[in-house]
């Protein structure tokens, strides 16, 4: 699923950019990591909304396909399929 990779890379980029900005501001060490984590959550929510929707759609489609294949397999095992 391409959308998983795109969303994951996007999250890493948001984190890295915020860490870079906060480092330039003067934060270092644990405080830098903690502040970056706190700020990257809402930033990712806002900036990666389209990618998150694509990811959710792909996951939903994959789950639907899996449920359908599972139902078909169960029907075949019961002998419900008509030939």
Buried (B, 14 or more C-beta within 10 A) or exposed (E): EEBEEBBEEBBEBBBEBBBEEBEEEEBEEEEBBEBBEEBBEEBBEEBBEEBBEBBEEBEEEEEEEEEEEEEEEEEEEEEEEEE
